[in-house]
Amino acid sequence: MKHIIAIIPPDQLDSVRQTLIDAEIFRVTVARVTGHGQQEDHDLYRGQEITPDLIPKVRLDIVVNDEFVESAVTAIIEGAKRNGGEVGDGKIFIKSLEEVIRIRTGERGNAAI
């Protein structure tokens, strides 16, 4: 079992959700977050250029069985990449999960996903 975390631009959320649905991955948690990577975001305030510390992003948390990891990653990349790839398109992190438990039934492991 794997926990996939994707940080993407907010305007790419609908596209990523659709590619995940097309890949038959329906269970996803979405949260609005802020962060800063390599992209630059400059604003003018009273004639002075300022750089905001944090930029709005969207975090997707997806838990899948091992056989769905590649299809989920491919779907996220396909949905999030803009114009052949730009700075700020996002990042994907993959972590192993020790255990998953469905609260309603008490099921554990792959069956709980």
Biopython code that builds the backbone (N, CA, C, O; Angstrom):
import numpy as np
from Bio.PDB.StructureBuilder import StructureBuilder

atoms = [
    (1, "MET", "N", (0.844, -1.165, 0.000)),
    (1, "MET", "CA", (0.000, 0.000, 0.000)),
    (1, "MET", "C", (0.892, 1.232, 0.000)),
    (1, "MET", "O", (1.938, 1.268, 0.648)),
    (2, "LYS", "N", (0.451, 2.237, -0.743)),
    (2, "LYS", "CA", (1.221, 3.476, -0.856)),
    (2, "LYS", "C", (0.335, 4.680, -0.596)),
    (2, "LYS", "O", (-0.860, 4.670, -0.889)),
    (3, "HIS", "N", (0.941, 5.705, -0.047)),
    (3, "HIS", "CA", (0.292, 6.996, 0.169)),
    (3, "HIS", "C", (0.941, 7.963, -0.821)),
    (3, "HIS", "O", (2.133, 8.257, -0.722)),
    (4, "ILE", "N", (0.156, 8.450, -1.767)),
    (4, "ILE", "CA", (0.648, 9.383, -2.772)),
    (4, "ILE", "C", (0.186, 10.775, -2.372)),
    (4, "ILE", "O", (-1.002, 11.011, -2.153)),
    (5, "ILE", "N", (1.133, 11.685, -2.280)),
    (5, "ILE", "CA", (0.844, 13.083, -1.974)),
    (5, "ILE", "C", (1.270, 13.893, -3.187)),
    (5, "ILE", "O", (2.421, 13.819, -3.619)),
    (6, "ALA", "N", (0.347, 14.658, -3.730)),
    (6, "ALA", "CA", (0.663, 15.515, -4.875)),
    (6, "ALA", "C", (0.350, 16.957, -4.499)),
    (6, "ALA", "O", (-0.719, 17.253, -3.965)),
    (7, "ILE", "N", (1.282, 17.838, -4.781)),
    (7, "ILE", "CA", (1.085, 19.272, -4.581)),
    (7, "ILE", "C", (1.020, 19.891, -5.976)),
    (7, "ILE", "O", (1.989, 19.827, -6.732)),
    (8, "ILE", "N", (-0.121, 20.489, -6.315)),
    (8, "ILE", "CA", (-0.344, 21.011, -7.658)),
    (8, "ILE", "C", (-0.921, 22.422, -7.595)),
    (8, "ILE", "O", (-1.413, 22.841, -6.547)),
    (9, "PRO", "N", (-0.867, 23.164, -8.713)),
    (9, "PRO", "CA", (-1.517, 24.478, -8.751)),
    (9, "PRO", "C", (-3.039, 24.321, -8.685)),
    (9, "PRO", "O", (-3.586, 23.360, -9.226)),
    (10, "PRO", "N", (-3.716, 25.252, -8.030)),
    (10, "PRO", "CA", (-5.175, 25.150, -7.888)),
    (10, "PRO", "C", (-5.915, 25.062, -9.221)),
    (10, "PRO", "O", (-6.935, 24.380, -9.316)),
    (11, "ASP", "N", (-5.415, 25.739, -10.246)),
    (11, "ASP", "CA", (-6.111, 25.738, -11.528)),
    (11, "ASP", "C", (-5.993, 24.411, -12.270)),
    (11, "ASP", "O", (-6.654, 24.222, -13.292)),
    (12, "GLN", "N", (-5.174, 23.495, -11.783)),
    (12, "GLN", "CA", (-5.022, 22.185, -12.416)),
    (12, "GLN", "C", (-5.845, 21.098, -11.720)),
    (12, "GLN", "O", (-5.834, 19.948, -12.160)),
    (13, "LEU", "N", (-6.552, 21.440, -10.651)),
    (13, "LEU", "CA", (-7.284, 20.441, -9.873)),
    (13, "LEU", "C", (-8.315, 19.694, -10.707)),
    (13, "LEU", "O", (-8.367, 18.464, -10.662)),
    (14, "ASP", "N", (-9.131, 20.407, -11.461)),
    (14, "ASP", "CA", (-10.169, 19.741, -12.258)),
    (14, "ASP", "C", (-9.567, 18.787, -13.276)),
    (14, "ASP", "O", (-10.082, 17.689, -13.486)),
    (15, "SER", "N", (-8.476, 19.206, -13.907)),
    (15, "SER", "CA", (-7.807, 18.368, -14.898)),
    (15, "SER", "C", (-7.239, 17.097, -14.255)),
    (15, "SER", "O", (-7.384, 16.002, -14.799)),
    (16, "VAL", "N", (-6.600, 17.250, -13.108)),
    (16, "VAL", "CA", (-6.029, 16.089, -12.408)),
    (16, "VAL", "C", (-7.134, 15.156, -11.937)),
    (16, "VAL", "O", (-7.017, 13.939, -12.074)),
    (17, "ARG", "N", (-8.203, 15.714, -11.384)),
    (17, "ARG", "CA", (-9.324, 14.862, -10.946)),
    (17, "ARG", "C", (-9.874, 14.045, -12.105)),
    (17, "ARG", "O", (-10.173, 12.862, -11.941)),
    (18, "GLN", "N", (-10.009, 14.663, -13.276)),
    (18, "GLN", "CA", (-10.544, 13.945, -14.426)),
    (18, "GLN", "C", (-9.599, 12.833, -14.877)),
    (18, "GLN", "O", (-10.054, 11.733, -15.194)),
    (19, "THR", "N", (-8.290, 13.101, -14.910)),
    (19, "THR", "CA", (-7.359, 12.045, -15.317)),
    (19, "THR", "C", (-7.326, 10.912, -14.296)),
    (19, "THR", "O", (-7.150, 9.753, -14.672)),
    (20, "LEU", "N", (-7.492, 11.225, -13.014)),
    (20, "LEU", "CA", (-7.573, 10.170, -11.996)),
    (20, "LEU", "C", (-8.837, 9.335, -12.181)),
    (20, "LEU", "O", (-8.790, 8.109, -12.075)),
    (21, "ILE", "N", (-9.955, 9.984, -12.455)),
    (21, "ILE", "CA", (-11.205, 9.249, -12.706)),
    (21, "ILE", "C", (-11.056, 8.365, -13.934)),
    (21, "ILE", "O", (-11.501, 7.217, -13.932)),
    (22, "ASP", "N", (-10.431, 8.891, -14.986)),
    (22, "ASP", "CA", (-10.200, 8.097, -16.199)),
    (22, "ASP", "C", (-9.320, 6.882, -15.913)),
    (22, "ASP", "O", (-9.451, 5.851, -16.574)),
    (23, "ALA", "N", (-8.421, 6.999, -14.927)),
    (23, "ALA", "CA", (-7.550, 5.886, -14.531)),
    (23, "ALA", "C", (-8.210, 5.001, -13.480)),
    (23, "ALA", "O", (-7.564, 4.117, -12.917)),
    (24, "GLU", "N", (-9.500, 5.235, -13.213)),
    (24, "GLU", "CA", (-10.286, 4.475, -12.252)),
    (24, "GLU", "C", (-9.775, 4.603, -10.818)),
    (24, "GLU", "O", (-9.795, 3.649, -10.040)),
    (25, "ILE", "N", (-9.318, 5.808, -10.497)),
    (25, "ILE", "CA", (-8.909, 6.127, -9.133)),
    (25, "ILE", "C", (-9.875, 7.198, -8.652)),
    (25, "ILE", "O", (-9.820, 8.346, -9.093)),
    (26, "PHE", "N", (-10.761, 6.808, -7.743)),
    (26, "PHE", "CA", (-11.856, 7.671, -7.344)),
    (26, "PHE", "C", (-11.698, 8.251, -5.941)),
    (26, "PHE", "O", (-12.278, 9.292, -5.633)),
    (27, "ARG", "N", (-10.932, 7.599, -5.105)),
    (27, "ARG", "CA", (-10.823, 8.029, -3.714)),
    (27, "ARG", "C", (-9.641, 8.975, -3.548)),
    (27, "ARG", "O", (-8.485, 8.578, -3.700)),
    (28, "VAL", "N", (-9.942, 10.217, -3.238)),
    (28, "VAL", "CA", (-8.905, 11.230, -3.095)),
    (28, "VAL", "C", (-9.355, 12.264, -2.062)),
    (28, "VAL", "O", (-10.535, 12.605, -1.983)),
    (29, "THR", "N", (-8.418, 12.748, -1.290)),
    (29, "THR", "CA", (-8.672, 13.822, -0.349)),
    (29, "THR", "C", (-7.967, 15.063, -0.868)),
    (29, "THR", "O", (-6.807, 14.998, -1.275)),
    (30, "VAL", "N", (-8.663, 16.190, -0.857)),
    (30, "VAL", "CA", (-8.113, 17.434, -1.388)),
    (30, "VAL", "C", (-8.095, 18.488, -0.285)),
    (30, "VAL", "O", (-9.067, 18.639, 0.454)),
    (31, "ALA", "N", (-6.987, 19.213, -0.178)),
    (31, "ALA", "CA", (-6.869, 20.288, 0.799)),
    (31, "ALA", "C", (-6.190, 21.491, 0.149)),
    (31, "ALA", "O", (-5.263, 21.340, -0.647)),
    (32, "ARG", "N", (-6.655, 22.657, 0.491)),
    (32, "ARG", "CA", (-6.010, 23.896, 0.042)),
    (32, "ARG", "C", (-4.839, 24.166, 0.979)),
    (32, "ARG", "O", (-5.003, 24.182, 2.199)),
    (33, "VAL", "N", (-3.661, 24.378, 0.407)),
    (33, "VAL", "CA", (-2.455, 24.628, 1.188)),
    (33, "VAL", "C", (-1.701, 25.804, 0.577)),
    (33, "VAL", "O", (-2.065, 26.294, -0.492)),
    (34, "THR", "N", (-0.669, 26.247, 1.246)),
    (34, "THR", "CA", (0.223, 27.253, 0.691)),
    (34, "THR", "C", (1.644, 26.748, 0.815)),
    (34, "THR", "O", (1.963, 25.971, 1.715)),
    (35, "GLY", "N", (2.485, 27.188, -0.081)),
    (35, "GLY", "CA", (3.870, 26.756, -0.045)),
    (35, "GLY", "C", (4.689, 27.546, -1.038)),
    (35, "GLY", "O", (4.186, 28.453, -1.700)),
    (36, "HIS", "N", (5.954, 27.193, -1.136)),
    (36, "HIS", "CA", (6.831, 27.873, -2.078)),
    (36, "HIS", "C", (7.876, 26.896, -2.570)),
    (36, "HIS", "O", (8.521, 26.207, -1.779)),
    (37, "GLY", "N", (8.039, 26.841, -3.874)),
    (37, "GLY", "CA", (9.042, 25.993, -4.491)),
    (37, "GLY", "C", (9.980, 26.848, -5.311)),
    (37, "GLY", "O", (10.439, 27.890, -4.842)),
    (38, "GLN", "N", (10.275, 26.422, -6.535)),
    (38, "GLN", "CA", (11.209, 27.139, -7.393)),
    (38, "GLN", "C", (10.567, 28.283, -8.160)),
    (38, "GLN", "O", (11.261, 29.187, -8.624)),
    (39, "GLN", "N", (9.237, 28.251, -8.296)),
    (39, "GLN", "CA", (8.585, 29.288, -9.086)),
    (39, "GLN", "C", (8.706, 30.639, -8.392)),
    (39, "GLN", "O", (8.818, 30.719, -7.169)),
    (40, "GLU", "N", (8.681, 31.690, -9.193)),
    (40, "GLU", "CA", (8.775, 33.033, -8.647)),
    (40, "GLU", "C", (7.429, 33.713, -8.760)),
    (40, "GLU", "O", (6.739, 33.594, -9.772)),
    (41, "ASP", "N", (7.072, 34.410, -7.735)),
    (41, "ASP", "CA", (5.806, 35.124, -7.700)),
    (41, "ASP", "C", (6.092, 36.519, -7.163)),
    (41, "ASP", "O", (6.231, 36.710, -5.955)),
    (42, "HIS", "N", (6.179, 37.495, -8.067)),
    (42, "HIS", "CA", (6.514, 38.857, -7.679)),
    (42, "HIS", "C", (5.286, 39.739, -7.784)),
    (42, "HIS", "O", (4.493, 39.601, -8.716)),
    (43, "ASP", "N", (5.128, 40.630, -6.845)),
    (43, "ASP", "CA", (4.046, 41.604, -6.855)),
    (43, "ASP", "C", (4.641, 42.984, -6.643)),
    (43, "ASP", "O", (5.742, 43.137, -6.115)),
    (44, "LEU", "N", (3.882, 43.984, -7.069)),
    (44, "LEU", "CA", (4.261, 45.359, -6.786)),
    (44, "LEU", "C", (3.364, 45.893, -5.682)),
    (44, "LEU", "O", (2.143, 45.747, -5.739)),
    (45, "TYR", "N", (3.965, 46.504, -4.691)),
    (45, "TYR", "CA", (3.221, 47.134, -3.618)),
    (45, "TYR", "C", (3.828, 48.516, -3.391)),
    (45, "TYR", "O", (4.979, 48.648, -2.973)),
    (46, "ARG", "N", (3.034, 49.530, -3.675)),
    (46, "ARG", "CA", (3.488, 50.915, -3.543)),
    (46, "ARG", "C", (4.789, 51.161, -4.302)),
    (46, "ARG", "O", (5.701, 51.836, -3.824)),
    (47, "GLY", "N", (4.837, 50.583, -5.512)),
    (47, "GLY", "CA", (5.993, 50.800, -6.379)),
    (47, "GLY", "C", (7.199, 49.944, -6.059)),
    (47, "GLY", "O", (8.201, 50.003, -6.771)),
    (48, "GLN", "N", (7.126, 49.154, -5.010)),
    (48, "GLN", "CA", (8.248, 48.299, -4.629)),
    (48, "GLN", "C", (7.903, 46.851, -4.959)),
    (48, "GLN", "O", (6.787, 46.390, -4.722)),
    (49, "GLU", "N", (8.873, 46.157, -5.504)),
    (49, "GLU", "CA", (8.649, 44.744, -5.815)),
    (49, "GLU", "C", (8.821, 43.924, -4.549)),
    (49, "GLU", "O", (9.840, 44.021, -3.865)),
    (50, "ILE", "N", (7.805, 43.110, -4.242)),
    (50, "ILE", "CA", (7.880, 42.231, -3.078)),
    (50, "ILE", "C", (7.660, 40.794, -3.528)),
    (50, "ILE", "O", (6.981, 40.552, -4.526)),
    (51, "THR", "N", (8.212, 39.868, -2.819)),
    (51, "THR", "CA", (8.041, 38.457, -3.114)),
    (51, "THR", "C", (7.265, 37.811, -1.974)),
    (51, "THR", "O", (7.784, 37.687, -0.865)),
    (52, "PRO", "N", (6.019, 37.395, -2.234)),
    (52, "PRO", "CA", (5.267, 36.717, -1.176)),
    (52, "PRO", "C", (5.953, 35.409, -0.785)),
    (52, "PRO", "O", (6.537, 34.720, -1.623)),
    (53, "ASP", "N", (5.869, 35.086, 0.496)),
    (53, "ASP", "CA", (6.521, 33.872, 0.986)),
    (53, "ASP", "C", (5.810, 32.604, 0.531)),
    (53, "ASP", "O", (6.459, 31.605, 0.220)),
    (54, "LEU", "N", (4.492, 32.636, 0.490)),
    (54, "LEU", "CA", (3.750, 31.408, 0.234)),
    (54, "LEU", "C", (2.767, 31.600, -0.909)),
    (54, "LEU", "O", (2.141, 32.652, -1.040)),
    (55, "ILE", "N", (2.641, 30.560, -1.740)),
    (55, "ILE", "CA", (1.782, 30.589, -2.919)),
    (55, "ILE", "C", (0.674, 29.560, -2.726)),
    (55, "ILE", "O", (0.943, 28.460, -2.243)),
    (56, "PRO", "N", (-0.573, 29.891, -3.093)),
    (56, "PRO", "CA", (-1.670, 28.921, -2.958)),
    (56, "PRO", "C", (-1.414, 27.676, -3.812)),
    (56, "PRO", "O", (-1.022, 27.775, -4.974)),
    (57, "LYS", "N", (-1.638, 26.524, -3.224)),
    (57, "LYS", "CA", (-1.502, 25.228, -3.896)),
    (57, "LYS", "C", (-2.645, 24.322, -3.450)),
    (57, "LYS", "O", (-3.420, 24.672, -2.560)),
    (58, "VAL", "N", (-2.739, 23.168, -4.072)),
    (58, "VAL", "CA", (-3.700, 22.145, -3.682)),
    (58, "VAL", "C", (-2.922, 20.877, -3.370)),
    (58, "VAL", "O", (-2.018, 20.492, -4.111)),
    (59, "ARG", "N", (-3.281, 20.232, -2.263)),
    (59, "ARG", "CA", (-2.644, 18.966, -1.887)),
    (59, "ARG", "C", (-3.649, 17.844, -2.086)),
    (59, "ARG", "O", (-4.770, 17.900, -1.580)),
    (60, "LEU", "N", (-3.235, 16.826, -2.831)),
    (60, "LEU", "CA", (-4.041, 15.628, -3.027)),
    (60, "LEU", "C", (-3.415, 14.497, -2.220)),
    (60, "LEU", "O", (-2.211, 14.260, -2.314)),
    (61, "ASP", "N", (-4.214, 13.808, -1.437)),
    (61, "ASP", "CA", (-3.767, 12.621, -0.714)),
    (61, "ASP", "C", (-4.532, 11.442, -1.278)),
    (61, "ASP", "O", (-5.762, 11.417, -1.255)),
    (62, "ILE", "N", (-3.793, 10.463, -1.786)),
    (62, "ILE", "CA", (-4.399, 9.289, -2.407)),
    (62, "ILE", "C", (-3.717, 8.052, -1.825)),
    (62, "ILE", "O", (-2.489, 7.964, -1.809)),
    (63, "VAL", "N", (-4.511, 7.104, -1.352)),
    (63, "VAL", "CA", (-3.971, 5.835, -0.857)),
    (63, "VAL", "C", (-4.403, 4.753, -1.826)),
    (63, "VAL", "O", (-5.591, 4.597, -2.108)),
    (64, "VAL", "N", (-3.426, 4.000, -2.338)),
    (64, "VAL", "CA", (-3.718, 2.963, -3.334)),
    (64, "VAL", "C", (-2.961, 1.685, -3.003)),
    (64, "VAL", "O", (-1.948, 1.698, -2.303)),
    (65, "ASN", "N", (-3.484, 0.581, -3.528)),
    (65, "ASN", "CA", (-2.741, -0.667, -3.487)),
    (65, "ASN", "C", (-1.566, -0.545, -4.453)),
    (65, "ASN", "O", (-1.600, 0.276, -5.370)),
    (66, "ASP", "N", (-0.540, -1.347, -4.255)),
    (66, "ASP", "CA", (0.696, -1.226, -5.027)),
    (66, "ASP", "C", (0.487, -1.262, -6.541)),
    (66, "ASP", "O", (1.201, -0.578, -7.274)),
    (67, "GLU", "N", (-0.477, -2.044, -7.018)),
    (67, "GLU", "CA", (-0.667, -2.166, -8.469)),
    (67, "GLU", "C", (-1.251, -0.905, -9.113)),
    (67, "GLU", "O", (-1.262, -0.791, -10.339)),
    (68, "PHE", "N", (-1.736, 0.039, -8.306)),
    (68, "PHE", "CA", (-2.319, 1.272, -8.847)),
    (68, "PHE", "C", (-1.384, 2.481, -8.756)),
    (68, "PHE", "O", (-1.754, 3.576, -9.178)),
    (69, "VAL", "N", (-0.188, 2.297, -8.215)),
    (69, "VAL", "CA", (0.718, 3.428, -8.011)),
    (69, "VAL", "C", (1.094, 4.079, -9.337)),
    (69, "VAL", "O", (0.952, 5.293, -9.483)),
    (70, "GLU", "N", (1.564, 3.310, -10.295)),
    (70, "GLU", "CA", (2.012, 3.893, -11.571)),
    (70, "GLU", "C", (0.883, 4.570, -12.320)),
    (70, "GLU", "O", (1.087, 5.640, -12.894)),
    (71, "SER", "N", (-0.305, 3.977, -12.332)),
    (71, "SER", "CA", (-1.416, 4.603, -13.041)),
    (71, "SER", "C", (-1.829, 5.907, -12.352)),
    (71, "SER", "O", (-2.216, 6.860, -13.029)),
    (72, "ALA", "N", (-1.753, 5.966, -11.027)),
    (72, "ALA", "CA", (-2.080, 7.197, -10.310)),
    (72, "ALA", "C", (-1.054, 8.283, -10.595)),
    (72, "ALA", "O", (-1.420, 9.432, -10.844)),
    (73, "VAL", "N", (0.217, 7.932, -10.561)),
    (73, "VAL", "CA", (1.288, 8.902, -10.826)),
    (73, "VAL", "C", (1.191, 9.428, -12.254)),
    (73, "VAL", "O", (1.302, 10.632, -12.485)),
    (74, "THR", "N", (0.984, 8.531, -13.206)),
    (74, "THR", "CA", (0.846, 8.934, -14.608)),
    (74, "THR", "C", (-0.337, 9.875, -14.788)),
    (74, "THR", "O", (-0.232, 10.868, -15.509)),
    (75, "ALA", "N", (-1.450, 9.581, -14.150)),
    (75, "ALA", "CA", (-2.641, 10.422, -14.253)),
    (75, "ALA", "C", (-2.388, 11.809, -13.659)),
    (75, "ALA", "O", (-2.811, 12.815, -14.230)),
    (76, "ILE", "N", (-1.706, 11.865, -12.527)),
    (76, "ILE", "CA", (-1.414, 13.163, -11.908)),
    (76, "ILE", "C", (-0.503, 13.989, -12.802)),
    (76, "ILE", "O", (-0.746, 15.177, -13.014)),
    (77, "ILE", "N", (0.540, 13.367, -13.324)),
    (77, "ILE", "CA", (1.467, 14.090, -14.211)),
    (77, "ILE", "C", (0.740, 14.594, -15.450)),
    (77, "ILE", "O", (0.906, 15.746, -15.850)),
    (78, "GLU", "N", (-0.058, 13.734, -16.048)),
    (78, "GLU", "CA", (-0.799, 14.109, -17.254)),
    (78, "GLU", "C", (-1.754, 15.277, -16.986)),
    (78, "GLU", "O", (-1.872, 16.187, -17.807)),
    (79, "GLY", "N", (-2.422, 15.249, -15.853)),
    (79, "GLY", "CA", (-3.389, 16.287, -15.539)),
    (79, "GLY", "C", (-2.787, 17.586, -15.041)),
    (79, "GLY", "O", (-3.384, 18.649, -15.212)),
    (80, "ALA", "N", (-1.609, 17.518, -14.426)),
    (80, "ALA", "CA", (-1.022, 18.714, -13.806)),
    (80, "ALA", "C", (-0.045, 19.450, -14.716)),
    (80, "ALA", "O", (0.167, 20.650, -14.542)),
    (81, "LYS", "N", (0.549, 18.760, -15.675)),
    (81, "LYS", "CA", (1.578, 19.386, -16.509)),
    (81, "LYS", "C", (0.950, 20.400, -17.447)),
    (81, "LYS", "O", (0.006, 20.090, -18.174)),
    (82, "ARG", "N", (1.489, 21.630, -17.424)),
    (82, "ARG", "CA", (0.982, 22.717, -18.268)),
    (82, "ARG", "C", (1.975, 23.004, -19.391)),
    (82, "ARG", "O", (3.179, 23.103, -19.153)),
    (83, "ASN", "N", (1.471, 23.136, -20.602)),
    (83, "ASN", "CA", (2.284, 23.544, -21.752)),
    (83, "ASN", "C", (3.586, 22.765, -21.875)),
    (83, "ASN", "O", (4.639, 23.356, -22.118)),
    (84, "GLY", "N", (3.530, 21.468, -21.714)),
    (84, "GLY", "CA", (4.729, 20.642, -21.836)),
    (84, "GLY", "C", (5.620, 20.661, -20.614)),
    (84, "GLY", "O", (6.687, 20.048, -20.621)),
    (85, "GLY", "N", (5.209, 21.343, -19.576)),
    (85, "GLY", "CA", (5.961, 21.381, -18.324)),
    (85, "GLY", "C", (6.489, 22.764, -18.007)),
    (85, "GLY", "O", (7.217, 23.357, -18.803)),
    (86, "GLU", "N", (6.125, 23.275, -16.848)),
    (86, "GLU", "CA", (6.565, 24.591, -16.396)),
    (86, "GLU", "C", (6.982, 24.509, -14.938)),
    (86, "GLU", "O", (6.548, 23.619, -14.206)),
    (87, "VAL", "N", (7.833, 25.452, -14.520)),
    (87, "VAL", "CA", (8.154, 25.559, -13.103)),
    (87, "VAL", "C", (6.852, 25.850, -12.374)),
    (87, "VAL", "O", (6.085, 26.718, -12.790)),
    (88, "GLY", "N", (6.598, 25.128, -11.290)),
    (88, "GLY", "CA", (5.379, 25.330, -10.522)),
    (88, "GLY", "C", (4.290, 24.322, -10.826)),
    (88, "GLY", "O", (3.201, 24.404, -10.258)),
    (89, "ASP", "N", (4.564, 23.354, -11.728)),
    (89, "ASP", "CA", (3.561, 22.329, -12.037)),
    (89, "ASP", "C", (3.293, 21.416, -10.850)),
    (89, "ASP", "O", (2.227, 20.804, -10.780)),
    (90, "GLY", "N", (4.226, 21.311, -9.921)),
    (90, "GLY", "CA", (3.977, 20.549, -8.710)),
    (90, "GLY", "C", (4.984, 19.458, -8.434)),
    (90, "GLY", "O", (5.986, 19.313, -9.135)),
    (91, "LYS", "N", (4.696, 18.699, -7.402)),
    (91, "LYS", "CA", (5.540, 17.590, -6.967)),
    (91, "LYS", "C", (4.655, 16.427, -6.549)),
    (91, "LYS", "O", (3.503, 16.613, -6.159)),
    (92, "ILE", "N", (5.217, 15.219, -6.638)),
    (92, "ILE", "CA", (4.530, 14.008, -6.177)),
    (92, "ILE", "C", (5.468, 13.295, -5.201)),
    (92, "ILE", "O", (6.649, 13.097, -5.485)),
    (93, "PHE", "N", (4.923, 12.919, -4.060)),
    (93, "PHE", "CA", (5.668, 12.165, -3.060)),
    (93, "PHE", "C", (4.958, 10.829, -2.851)),
    (93, "PHE", "O", (3.729, 10.782, -2.798)),
    (94, "ILE", "N", (5.719, 9.751, -2.731)),
    (94, "ILE", "CA", (5.139, 8.427, -2.522)),
    (94, "ILE", "C", (5.760, 7.827, -1.260)),
    (94, "ILE", "O", (6.980, 7.727, -1.134)),
    (95, "LYS", "N", (4.881, 7.429, -0.325)),
    (95, "LYS", "CA", (5.331, 6.837, 0.928)),
    (95, "LYS", "C", (4.684, 5.469, 1.100)),
    (95, "LYS", "O", (3.550, 5.254, 0.673)),
    (96, "SER", "N", (5.398, 4.560, 1.719)),
    (96, "SER", "CA", (4.824, 3.262, 2.059)),
    (96, "SER", "C", (3.934, 3.418, 3.287)),
    (96, "SER", "O", (4.224, 4.201, 4.191)),
    (97, "LEU", "N", (2.847, 2.657, 3.296)),
    (97, "LEU", "CA", (1.939, 2.665, 4.440)),
    (97, "LEU", "C", (2.083, 1.372, 5.215)),
    (97, "LEU", "O", (2.130, 0.288, 4.633)),
    (98, "GLU", "N", (2.151, 1.489, 6.495)),
    (98, "GLU", "CA", (2.255, 0.313, 7.347)),
    (98, "GLU", "C", (0.912, -0.384, 7.490)),
    (98, "GLU", "O", (0.834, -1.611, 7.431)),
    (99, "GLU", "N", (-0.152, 0.403, 7.679)),
    (99, "GLU", "CA", (-1.461, -0.193, 7.914)),
    (99, "GLU", "C", (-2.560, 0.787, 7.542)),
    (99, "GLU", "O", (-2.400, 2.000, 7.687)),
    (100, "VAL", "N", (-3.674, 0.254, 7.063)),
    (100, "VAL", "CA", (-4.883, 1.032, 6.804)),
    (100, "VAL", "C", (-6.033, 0.292, 7.466)),
    (100, "VAL", "O", (-6.147, -0.928, 7.344)),
    (101, "ILE", "N", (-6.888, 1.033, 8.171)),
    (101, "ILE", "CA", (-8.021, 0.421, 8.853)),
    (101, "ILE", "C", (-9.279, 1.197, 8.494)),
    (101, "ILE", "O", (-9.333, 2.416, 8.653)),
    (102, "ARG", "N", (-10.292, 0.484, 8.009)),
    (102, "ARG", "CA", (-11.590, 1.111, 7.748)),
    (102, "ARG", "C", (-12.364, 1.116, 9.053)),
    (102, "ARG", "O", (-12.643, 0.062, 9.624)),
    (103, "ILE", "N", (-12.706, 2.299, 9.517)),
    (103, "ILE", "CA", (-13.354, 2.449, 10.833)),
    (103, "ILE", "C", (-14.707, 1.731, 10.862)),
    (103, "ILE", "O", (-15.016, 1.042, 11.833)),
    (104, "ARG", "N", (-15.504, 1.884, 9.821)),
    (104, "ARG", "CA", (-16.853, 1.324, 9.825)),
    (104, "ARG", "C", (-16.876, -0.185, 10.013)),
    (104, "ARG", "O", (-17.696, -0.699, 10.774)),
    (105, "THR", "N", (-15.980, -0.910, 9.327)),
    (105, "THR", "CA", (-16.031, -2.375, 9.352)),
    (105, "THR", "C", (-14.882, -3.024, 10.117)),
    (105, "THR", "O", (-14.954, -4.204, 10.462)),
    (106, "GLY", "N", (-13.832, -2.266, 10.382)),
    (106, "GLY", "CA", (-12.667, -2.837, 11.030)),
    (106, "GLY", "C", (-11.729, -3.551, 10.077)),
    (106, "GLY", "O", (-10.729, -4.125, 10.509)),
    (107, "GLU", "N", (-12.040, -3.525, 8.763)),
    (107, "GLU", "CA", (-11.159, -4.161, 7.774)),
    (107, "GLU", "C", (-9.783, -3.524, 7.821)),
    (107, "GLU", "O", (-9.635, -2.342, 8.131)),
    (108, "ARG", "N", (-8.773, -4.339, 7.504)),
    (108, "ARG", "CA", (-7.392, -3.872, 7.538)),
    (108, "ARG", "C", (-6.688, -4.185, 6.232)),
    (108, "ARG", "O", (-7.090, -5.083, 5.492)),
    (109, "GLY", "N", (-5.625, -3.429, 5.959)),
    (109, "GLY", "CA", (-4.784, -3.685, 4.794)),
    (109, "GLY", "C", (-5.457, -3.315, 3.484)),
    (109, "GLY", "O", (-6.252, -2.378, 3.418)),
    (110, "ASN", "N", (-5.122, -4.076, 2.430)),
    (110, "ASN", "CA", (-5.635, -3.799, 1.077)),
    (110, "ASN", "C", (-7.160, -3.750, 1.018)),
    (110, "ASN", "O", (-7.724, -2.964, 0.257)),
    (111, "ALA", "N", (-7.815, -4.564, 1.796)),
    (111, "ALA", "CA", (-9.282, -4.596, 1.788)),
    (111, "ALA", "C", (-9.879, -3.296, 2.314)),
    (111, "ALA", "O", (-11.008, -2.951, 1.965)),
    (112, "ALA", "N", (-9.140, -2.575, 3.144)),
    (112, "ALA", "CA", (-9.650, -1.333, 3.712)),
    (112, "ALA", "C", (-9.553, -0.159, 2.736)),
    (112, "ALA", "O", (-10.194, 0.873, 2.933)),
    (113, "ILE", "N", (-8.756, -0.321, 1.695)),
    (113, "ILE", "CA", (-8.620, 0.765, 0.722)),
    (113, "ILE", "C", (-9.801, 0.723, -0.200)),
    (113, "ILE", "O", (-9.905, 1.548, -1.108)),
]
sb = StructureBuilder()
sb.init_structure("model")
sb.init_model(0)
sb.init_chain("A")
sb.init_seg("    ")
for serial, (resi, resn, name, xyz) in enumerate(atoms, 1):
    if name == "N":
        sb.init_residue(resn, " ", resi, " ")
    sb.init_atom(name, np.array(xyz, "f"), 0.0, 1.0, " ", f" {name:<3s}", serial, name[0])
structure = sb.get_structure()
